Amino acid sequence: MSATAAAILVLAAGTYAFRLVGPALHGRVTLPDRVRELLTAGAVVLLVALLATGALTEGGGFAGWARPAGVLAGAALAWRRAPFAVVVLGAAGVTAVLRAVGVG
């Protein structure tokens, strides 16, 4: 067996184990309220970091102003509770228009 196949099998088993642990331990393990708050905050921070990385960088450098403007437009539409398709199309549209006029 190659090292790649072994790595894939180990990762698959680990993923399955993580998925199995949640339902198996549900109700048996209780977390303190402070830990729950920290986990929630950590998830939000991780999602914001991923959004910022995806919105602002491309190929290790700055992505230009069109992409962050599109993300802001999408965020504004989502904040106004627009349907998901409208949010995605609005963000893509703003980005496309700005790139078409040379904003980059």
C-alpha positions in Angstrom: 0.0 0.0 0.0 1.4 3.4 -0.9 1.8 6.2 1.7 -0.9 8.2 -0.1 -3.5 5.4 0.2 -2.6 4.9 3.9 -3.0 8.6 4.6 -6.4 8.7 2.9 -7.5 5.7 4.9 -6.3 7.2 8.2 -8.0 10.5 7.4 -11.2 8.7 6.5 -11.2 6.7 9.7 -10.5 9.9 11.7 -13.4 11.7 10.0 -15.7 8.8 10.7 -14.6 8.7 14.3 -15.3 12.4 14.7 -18.7 12.0 13.3 -19.4 9.1 15.5 -18.3 10.7 18.7 -20.9 13.5 18.6 -24.0 11.4 18.8 -22.3 8.8 21.0 -21.3 11.4 23.7 -24.4 13.6 23.4 -26.0 14.0 26.8 -23.0 12.3 28.6 -20.7 15.2 28.5 -21.8 18.7 29.5 -19.7 21.7 28.9 -19.6 24.7 31.2 -21.3 27.8 30.0 -18.0 29.7 29.7 -16.6 27.0 27.4 -19.7 27.1 25.2 -19.3 30.9 24.9 -15.6 30.5 24.0 -16.4 27.8 21.4 -19.1 30.0 19.8 -16.7 33.0 19.7 -14.0 30.8 18.3 -16.2 29.6 15.5 -17.2 33.2 14.6 -13.5 34.3 14.6 -12.6 31.4 12.4 -15.3 32.2 9.9 -14.4 35.9 9.8 -10.7 35.0 9.2 -11.6 32.7 6.3 -13.9 35.3 4.8 -11.2 38.0 5.1 -8.5 35.7 3.6 -10.8 34.8 0.7 -12.0 38.3 0.1 -8.7 40.2 0.3 -6.0 37.8 -1.0 -5.3 36.0 -4.2 -2.1 34.1 -4.9 -0.4 35.4 -1.8 -1.1 39.1 -2.6 -3.8 41.7 -2.4 -6.8 40.7 -4.6 -7.7 44.3 -5.6 -10.6 46.5 -4.6 -13.3 44.8 -6.7 -13.5 41.7 -4.6 -13.8 43.3 -1.2 -16.4 45.7 -2.6 -18.4 42.7 -3.8 -18.1 41.0 -0.4 -19.3 44.2 1.2 -22.2 44.4 -1.2 -23.1 40.8 -0.5 -22.9 41.5 3.3 -25.2 44.5 3.0 -27.7 42.4 1.0 -27.5 39.6 3.6 -27.9 42.1 6.4 -31.1 43.4 4.7 -32.3 39.7 4.6 -32.2 39.4 0.8 -32.6 35.8 -0.5 -29.4 33.9 -0.9 -29.5 33.9 -4.7 -29.8 37.7 -4.6 -26.9 38.0 -2.2 -24.6 35.9 -4.4 -25.7 37.5 -7.6 -25.4 41.0 -6.1 -21.9 40.4 -4.8 -20.8 38.8 -8.1 -22.4 41.7 -10.1 -20.7 44.4 -8.1 -17.4 42.6 -8.5 -17.9 42.1 -12.2 -18.9 45.7 -12.9 -15.9 47.1 -10.9 -13.5 44.8 -12.8 -15.1 45.8 -16.1 -14.5 49.4 -15.5 -10.9 48.7 -14.5 -11.0 49.0 -10.7 -9.5 45.6 -10.5 
